[in-house]
Amino acid sequence: MKKIRVLIVEDHPFFRSGLAQWLNQQQGVTCCGEAGSVREARMAVAKLQYDVILMDLRLGDGEGLELISEVIREHPQIRIIALSQFDEDTYAHRALKAGARGYLMKSEATEAVLIAIETVMRGDIHLSPRIAAKLLQNIFPDPASRTRDLAKLTDRELQVFQLLGGGLSTIDIGKHLKISPKTVETYREHLKDKLALADAAELLRAATVWVESGRLDLVYETCHTCKGKGKDTGKRNSPCRSCNGSGNAPSARKGNPYSFSGLNPDA
């Protein structure tokens, strides 16, 4: 059976040598090369074909993240596992984005290295269970986790949030709610502040996930306040304050845990 050829890129000789010796004692794996710098790593990759590279993210003459991108660009068949002593919350995502297929903290047991190598050779990504869960949560946030935050929103803010999630532009939202685009932008700023979202992209993603999750489907129903007439029953010729004169308003799908019913539009 052909052994997995591994290159270790690590600028600490003691750690590098110890890891190489340990790997060579394992079945199915052989350490075919060692490099202590970016320059040495480039030379090693050009000289021999490797299956896996164990790469430190902080090297004396350069950054491991940049080297990962460079190696993957020129040798896409190589699987790279990032090694680091730095917080995986900060660096795991960056390493994967650069092209690594795995991330290991140097503090982990040596057995984890072998598991990581076997994992990436199968074509999978190796991460600790904790960081894997966190990365998935960032990609697919649980809409239920924002229920409490959404309760902070006024009726109009929630309408804007739902319409954003339904794919409407600022201009379209303004037309539907009969407010100016500038006012819509103001509501968007309020939403970012109240939901602790960094920018417009995060706001759009949160709104889209919320709507597409089925918790708050984009459904238009006849306004219950004005019965679809668009007029305020208490004030002559004034637009209905619930639907802003449109005669209909977005409403949550029946049975969802959070809906517009019972919210005060003047809140």
C-alpha positions as CSV (number, residue, x, y, z in Angstrom):
1,M,0.0,0.0,0.0
2,K,1.4,3.4,-1.0
3,K,2.2,5.6,1.9
4,I,0.9,9.1,2.3
5,R,3.8,11.5,1.6
6,V,4.0,14.4,4.1
7,L,5.9,17.6,4.2
8,I,6.3,19.5,7.5
9,V,6.7,23.3,7.2
10,E,7.5,24.5,10.7
11,D,10.2,27.0,11.8
12,H,10.8,25.4,15.3
13,P,13.3,22.6,14.7
14,F,12.5,20.7,17.9
15,F,8.8,20.6,17.1
16,R,9.4,19.8,13.5
17,S,11.9,17.0,14.2
18,G,9.7,15.4,16.8
19,L,6.6,15.4,14.6
20,A,8.6,14.0,11.7
21,Q,9.9,11.1,13.8
22,W,6.5,10.4,15.2
23,L,4.9,10.3,11.7
24,N,7.6,7.9,10.4
25,Q,6.6,5.5,13.2
26,Q,2.9,5.4,12.0
27,Q,1.6,3.0,9.4
28,G,0.6,4.3,6.0
29,V,2.4,7.7,6.5
30,T,5.9,8.9,5.8
31,C,7.5,12.3,6.3
32,C,9.4,12.9,3.1
33,G,10.5,16.4,3.8
34,E,10.9,19.2,6.3
35,A,11.1,23.0,5.8
36,G,11.8,25.7,8.3
37,S,10.8,28.7,6.1
38,V,8.7,29.9,3.2
39,R,11.8,29.7,0.9
40,E,12.6,26.1,2.0
41,A,9.0,25.1,1.6
42,R,8.9,26.4,-2.0
43,M,12.0,24.5,-2.8
44,A,10.7,21.3,-1.2
45,V,7.3,21.4,-3.1
46,A,9.1,22.0,-6.4
47,K,11.5,19.1,-5.8
48,L,9.0,16.3,-4.7
49,Q,5.3,15.5,-5.0
50,Y,3.6,15.5,-1.6
51,D,0.1,14.4,-0.7
52,V,-0.2,16.4,2.5
53,I,1.6,19.5,3.9
54,L,1.5,20.2,7.6
55,M,2.1,24.0,7.6
56,D,2.7,26.4,10.5
57,L,0.8,29.7,10.0
58,R,3.6,31.8,11.4
59,L,7.0,31.4,9.7
60,G,10.2,33.4,10.2
61,D,10.4,34.8,6.6
62,G,6.7,35.0,5.8
63,E,3.1,34.2,6.5
64,G,1.7,30.7,6.3
65,L,-1.7,31.9,5.0
66,E,0.0,33.5,2.0
67,L,2.0,30.3,1.4
68,I,-1.1,28.2,1.5
69,S,-2.7,30.2,-1.2
70,E,0.4,30.1,-3.3
71,V,0.9,26.3,-3.0
72,I,-2.8,25.5,-3.7
73,R,-2.7,27.8,-6.7
74,E,0.3,25.9,-8.2
75,H,-0.4,22.4,-6.8
76,P,-4.2,22.1,-6.2
77,Q,-3.9,18.3,-5.6
78,I,-2.0,18.9,-2.3
79,R,-3.9,18.8,0.9
80,I,-2.7,21.4,3.4
81,I,-3.4,21.2,7.1
82,A,-2.7,24.4,9.0
83,L,-0.8,24.1,12.3
84,S,-1.0,27.0,14.8
85,Q,-0.7,27.9,18.4
86,F,-3.1,30.8,17.8
87,D,-6.8,31.0,18.6
88,E,-8.6,28.7,16.1
89,D,-11.7,31.0,16.4
90,T,-9.6,33.7,14.6
91,Y,-7.5,31.7,12.2
92,A,-9.4,28.5,11.2
93,H,-11.7,30.4,8.9
94,R,-8.8,32.3,7.3
95,A,-6.8,29.1,6.7
96,L,-9.7,27.4,5.0
97,K,-10.4,30.4,2.9
98,A,-6.8,30.4,1.8
99,G,-7.1,26.8,0.7
100,A,-6.3,24.6,3.7
101,R,-8.3,21.4,4.2
102,G,-7.7,21.2,7.9
103,Y,-6.7,23.1,11.0
104,L,-4.9,21.8,14.0
105,M,-3.9,23.5,17.2
106,K,-0.3,22.6,18.2
107,S,-1.6,21.9,21.7
108,E,-3.6,18.9,20.4
109,A,-2.4,15.3,20.9
110,T,-0.2,13.9,18.2
111,E,-2.9,11.3,17.4
112,A,-5.0,14.2,16.1
113,V,-2.4,14.8,13.4
114,L,-2.9,11.3,12.0
115,I,-6.7,11.6,12.1
116,A,-6.4,15.0,10.3
117,I,-4.2,13.5,7.6
118,E,-6.6,10.6,7.0
119,T,-9.6,12.9,7.0
120,V,-8.2,15.3,4.3
121,M,-7.0,12.4,2.2
122,R,-10.6,11.2,2.0
123,G,-11.5,14.6,0.6
124,D,-13.1,15.9,3.8
125,I,-12.2,18.9,5.9
126,H,-10.7,18.4,9.4
127,L,-11.7,20.8,12.2
128,S,-12.2,20.4,15.9
129,P,-15.9,19.7,16.7
130,R,-16.1,23.1,18.4
131,I,-14.8,25.2,15.6
132,A,-16.7,23.2,13.0
133,A,-20.0,23.9,14.8
134,K,-19.1,27.6,15.1
135,L,-18.3,27.9,11.4
136,L,-21.5,26.2,10.4
137,Q,-23.4,28.5,12.8
138,N,-21.8,31.5,11.0
139,I,-22.9,30.1,7.6
140,F,-26.3,28.9,8.7
141,P,-27.4,30.9,11.7
142,D,-30.3,29.6,13.7
143,P,-33.2,32.0,13.1
144,A,-34.6,31.0,16.5
145,S,-31.6,32.6,18.2
146,R,-32.8,36.0,17.0
147,T,-36.3,35.7,18.2
148,R,-35.5,37.7,21.3
149,D,-33.7,40.4,19.3
150,L,-36.6,40.7,16.8
151,A,-38.9,41.4,19.7
152,K,-37.0,44.7,20.1
153,L,-38.1,45.8,16.7
154,T,-41.1,48.1,16.0
155,D,-43.8,46.9,13.6
156,R,-42.4,49.0,10.8
157,E,-38.8,47.8,11.4
158,L,-40.0,44.2,11.4
159,Q,-41.8,44.9,8.1
160,V,-38.7,46.3,6.5
161,F,-36.7,43.3,7.8
162,Q,-39.1,40.8,6.4
163,L,-39.3,42.6,3.0
164,L,-35.5,42.7,2.8
165,G,-35.5,38.9,3.4
166,G,-38.0,38.5,0.7
167,G,-35.6,40.0,-1.8
168,L,-37.0,43.5,-2.2
169,S,-34.7,46.4,-2.8
170,T,-34.8,49.7,-0.9
171,I,-36.8,51.4,-3.6
172,D,-39.3,48.5,-3.8
173,I,-39.7,48.5,0.0
174,G,-40.3,52.2,-0.1
175,K,-43.0,51.8,-2.8
176,H,-44.7,49.0,-0.9
177,L,-44.8,50.8,2.4
178,K,-45.3,54.2,0.7
179,I,-42.2,55.7,2.3
180,S,-39.1,57.3,0.8
181,P,-36.0,55.3,0.1
182,K,-34.2,57.5,2.6
183,T,-36.6,56.5,5.3
184,V,-36.1,52.8,4.4
185,E,-32.3,53.4,4.8
186,T,-33.0,54.9,8.2
187,Y,-34.9,51.7,9.2
188,R,-32.1,49.6,7.9
189,E,-29.6,51.5,10.1
190,H,-32.0,50.9,13.1
191,L,-32.1,47.2,12.2
192,K,-28.3,46.9,12.1
193,D,-28.0,48.6,15.5
194,K,-30.7,46.6,17.2
195,L,-29.7,43.2,15.8
196,A,-25.9,43.9,16.3
197,L,-25.2,43.4,12.6
198,A,-21.9,44.8,11.2
199,D,-23.0,45.9,7.8
200,A,-25.7,45.8,5.0
201,A,-24.5,42.4,3.9
202,E,-25.0,40.8,7.3
203,L,-28.4,42.5,7.6
204,L,-29.5,41.1,4.2
205,R,-28.1,37.6,5.1
206,A,-29.9,37.5,8.5
207,A,-33.2,38.7,6.9
208,T,-32.9,36.2,4.1
209,V,-32.2,33.3,6.4
210,W,-35.1,34.3,8.6
211,V,-37.6,34.4,5.8
212,E,-36.3,31.3,4.0
213,S,-36.3,29.3,7.2
214,G,-40.1,29.3,7.1
215,R,-40.4,31.1,10.4
216,L,-41.5,34.3,8.7
217,D,-42.6,33.7,5.1
218,L,-43.3,36.7,2.9
219,V,-47.1,36.6,2.6
220,Y,-49.3,39.5,1.8
221,E,-52.6,39.7,3.4
222,T,-55.4,42.2,3.5
223,C,-54.7,44.8,6.3
224,H,-56.9,43.9,9.2
225,T,-57.1,47.4,10.5
226,C,-58.5,49.1,7.4
227,K,-60.0,46.0,5.8
228,G,-58.0,46.6,2.6
229,K,-59.3,50.2,2.1
230,G,-56.0,51.8,2.9
231,K,-57.7,54.6,4.9
232,D,-57.5,55.3,8.6
233,T,-61.0,54.7,10.0
234,G,-60.5,57.3,12.7
235,K,-59.1,60.1,10.6
236,R,-60.7,61.2,7.4
237,N,-58.6,60.8,4.2
238,S,-55.5,59.8,6.2
239,P,-53.7,56.6,5.2
240,C,-54.0,53.6,7.4
241,R,-51.2,53.6,9.9
242,S,-50.9,49.8,9.9
243,C,-50.4,49.3,6.1
244,N,-49.4,52.9,5.3
245,G,-52.3,53.1,2.9
246,S,-51.4,50.1,0.8
247,G,-54.4,48.1,1.8
248,N,-52.3,45.0,2.5
249,A,-49.3,44.2,4.5
250,P,-46.7,41.5,4.9
251,S,-47.8,38.9,7.4
252,A,-46.2,35.9,9.1
253,R,-47.4,32.5,7.9
254,K,-49.9,31.0,10.3
255,G,-48.4,29.0,13.1
256,N,-45.0,30.7,13.0
257,P,-43.5,31.6,16.4
258,Y,-43.2,35.3,15.6
259,S,-45.8,37.4,13.7
260,F,-46.9,40.9,13.2
261,S,-50.2,40.4,15.1
262,G,-50.5,42.4,18.2
263,L,-47.6,44.7,17.5
264,N,-48.1,48.4,17.9
265,P,-47.2,50.2,14.6
266,D,-46.5,53.4,16.7
267,A,-44.0,51.7,19.0
